[in-house]
Amino acid sequence: MRHPFVLPTSRAGWGLLIAFVVCVLAGIWPVIGLFNRAALLFGLPLLIVWSYVIIFACVGVMLVGNRIVEGDGHE
């Protein structure tokens, strides 16, 4: 029986999958609840700073993934 989804075949692929899952999990409610406080960091509410961290981390993971795919030679 075939899997309904594609699994990574290299260590880099597994690392990127884990990194992306961590980024997604960082943006769900139990984790966000830890940062939903009346505190300021850099003049912004802590929840907004955490949102920016999640966004930039996801973008960084996708950039690394694109570099690995480009170097792999697959289209």
N, C-alpha and C positions, 0 to 999 in steps of 0.2 A: 504494500500500500504506500502510495506517495504522500509526502507531507503537503498540506495545503499552503505552505509558505516556504520561502527560500532561506536556508541557513548559511551563515558564513563558512568559508572553507579555509581561511587562514587565521593566524594569530591576530594580525592587524584587524581583520574583519570582526573577530570576536571582541577585541578590545574596543572597537568603535561601537559595536552593538551595546556592549555594557555601558560605555560612556553615555550613549544617547538615552538608554533606559534610566540611568542615574539622573540625567538632566530632566527627563519627563517626570520621574518620581519626585524630584525636588520641587515641582510645581503643583503637586496635589495637596489636598486639604490638610492632612495631618502635619505635613512639613510647614506649610504656609501658616498654620496656626501657631507655630513656634515664633514666627516673625511678625505676627499681627499684634504689635504692642504700640503703645503711645511713646515711642522713642524716636529721636532724630539722629540720622547719620549723614554727614555732609550736608546738613540742612534739609534733608528729605526724610519722609517717614520710612521707617525700617522696612516696611512691606514693599515700598516702591524700589528701594535699593535692592532687595532680594529679587524682585521681578527683573530688574536690569541684569543682575548676575545670571539668572536663569537664561534670559534671552541671549546674552553674549556667550555663555557657555554652550548653548545649543548651536549658535552660529559657528563657534570655534570647532566644535565636533564635526559639523557639516563641512567646514573648510578642510579639515584634516582628511575627512573621508573623500572629498573630491580630489585631493592631492594623491592619495593612495590609489584611487581608481584610475587617474590619469597615468600614473607610473606603471600600472599593471598591464596596460596595452589592450584591455578589453573595451569594446564599444558599448 
